Amino acid sequence: MFILKNAWISIKRNKGRNILIGIIILIIACACTITLAIKNTAVDLIDSYKSAYDKEVTISFDRANMMKDFDPSQSEGRENAREKFDNIASYTISDVESFADSKYIESYYYTYGVGLNGNNIEKAEIESDNDMPTGFGHGKGNNLSSTDFTLTGYSSLDAMSEFINGTYTMSEITDNAWDIAFLGNYVFINEELASYNDLGLNDKIMLEDEDGNTYEFEIIGIFKENEEESTNTMSMFSASANTIITNANAVTAITTSNEDLKATINPTFIIDSYDNVEKLQDEFYEKGLDENFILQTNEELALSGVSSIENINSFATTFLSLTLIIGGIVLFVINMINIRERKYEIGVLRTIGISKFKLTMQFVSELIIVSVVALILGAGIGAVSSKGVSNSLLENEINSSNEKAQEIDKNFGGAMNGGMPDRGNRGEMRGKGMPVVEAYDSIDAVVDIKVLLELLGIGLSLVLVSSIASMVSIERFSPLTILKERS
């Protein structure tokens, strides 16, 4: 009690000096609170960006492994490579389902494609004649295969990456399109193909396989391909002109009815951790995946948006360190000056029998009292300021996220159909690059208990650093020498 009483009396007696110390600690507390809030915001943003993308794994052809023994200078080498290529074992829907049955996989989706010919619909192309240059109308996507059309089935909205990334955009769509799109023989066709065949919404088209089996579909949407310019200047139609989009179940029904049809499947697996990719690949090989295929992830893409935010986090950490170092030095110097000015007081108190420990604790108590008051005020001011600072930091990210959501909504025809399609019974659309970022609506959302504890630790550290001057000086000073110098 004696120590606290003397400390309080000393604080009131030396108001000017203690106000100066308090102002310095208050400024440090404000700066630290705002900086810690920025760091927390940056960490939240980094977590949001990392969770914006699912941890995706796809199966890719390993060309390097395929060509490692290929010698193009020898005809025998070319024949061996061709034979090796022809003998690569493809995988089926059943294989994909088997692959997906793994403890490392959380979910999966896929596209399923098959080539068909038109029955009451013509392929979008212009045949060359004597008046047209050779190759006109045979650009990318005009189906150079033996069939007229590629019927691509999506297992879910998640698999419709062309619409998510903006390659395709719905230009027309029926009101109930997303309620029935994954339930039966419904299709979306390219607007160039629709124009070429004078087709519109709710019209029926007939496709057939090479054995003459026919399949009827109803048009519930018309899409367009967004491309700056054709990759082939001699191509009249876009790459997707003869691509017809449906659901995977419709394609499965066709391939089941005619097992001779060649179909292609492109699965995407959502895994629990990128660290398990090698284990998953070994598991796929054990389940029958040809070793000329490898697994690839989207980890690089998922981390691409984090670097700039990590720079902000690093800057905040550096600024915080500099603030503490400079603040600690300034407080130490002020406390050294304070001790020198109070040498006579120290000498008197030591002469009347006050121990070095009690005297040291008095000086430390003075600094603690001043620091606590300044920290509380600084934390309050910093908390009020940090909400605005953090929200301004989030503003661009929020706008970017909203714009991307609106763009995807538009791509799926939502702008004309009252919003994004209802995905309740078809699974939620997963992370496709849209961080979930929201503005802070309260101070405690920015300056939480973690920030306050960190600030308390900073305050105690500054008190400890500043108190070193008191401890060293009091231990070194001799009371008789001090009084003799005074006289």
Secondary structure as GFF3:
##gff-version 3
##sequence-region A 1 487
A	DSSP	alpha_helix	2	13	.	.	.	ID=ss1
A	DSSP	alpha_helix	15	52	.	.	.	ID=ss2
A	DSSP	beta_strand	56	61	.	.	.	ID=ss3
A	DSSP	alpha_helix	63	67	.	.	.	ID=ss4
A	DSSP	alpha_helix	75	86	.	.	.	ID=ss5
A	DSSP	alpha_helix	93	100	.	.	.	ID=ss6
A	DSSP	beta_strand	105	118	.	.	.	ID=ss7
A	DSSP	beta_strand	149	154	.	.	.	ID=ss8
A	DSSP	three_ten_helix	157	159	.	.	.	ID=ss9
A	DSSP	alpha_helix	161	164	.	.	.	ID=ss10
A	DSSP	beta_strand	168	173	.	.	.	ID=ss11
A	DSSP	alpha_helix	177	180	.	.	.	ID=ss12
A	DSSP	beta_strand	186	190	.	.	.	ID=ss13
A	DSSP	alpha_helix	191	197	.	.	.	ID=ss14
A	DSSP	beta_strand	204	208	.	.	.	ID=ss15
A	DSSP	beta_strand	214	225	.	.	.	ID=ss16
A	DSSP	beta_strand	243	247	.	.	.	ID=ss17
A	DSSP	alpha_helix	248	257	.	.	.	ID=ss18
A	DSSP	beta_strand	263	271	.	.	.	ID=ss19
A	DSSP	three_ten_helix	274	276	.	.	.	ID=ss20
A	DSSP	alpha_helix	277	286	.	.	.	ID=ss21
A	DSSP	beta_strand	293	297	.	.	.	ID=ss22
A	DSSP	alpha_helix	299	303	.	.	.	ID=ss23
A	DSSP	alpha_helix	307	341	.	.	.	ID=ss24
A	DSSP	alpha_helix	343	351	.	.	.	ID=ss25
A	DSSP	alpha_helix	356	411	.	.	.	ID=ss26
A	DSSP	alpha_helix	414	417	.	.	.	ID=ss27
A	DSSP	alpha_helix	443	446	.	.	.	ID=ss28
A	DSSP	alpha_helix	449	476	.	.	.	ID=ss29
A	DSSP	alpha_helix	479	486	.	.	.	ID=ss30
###
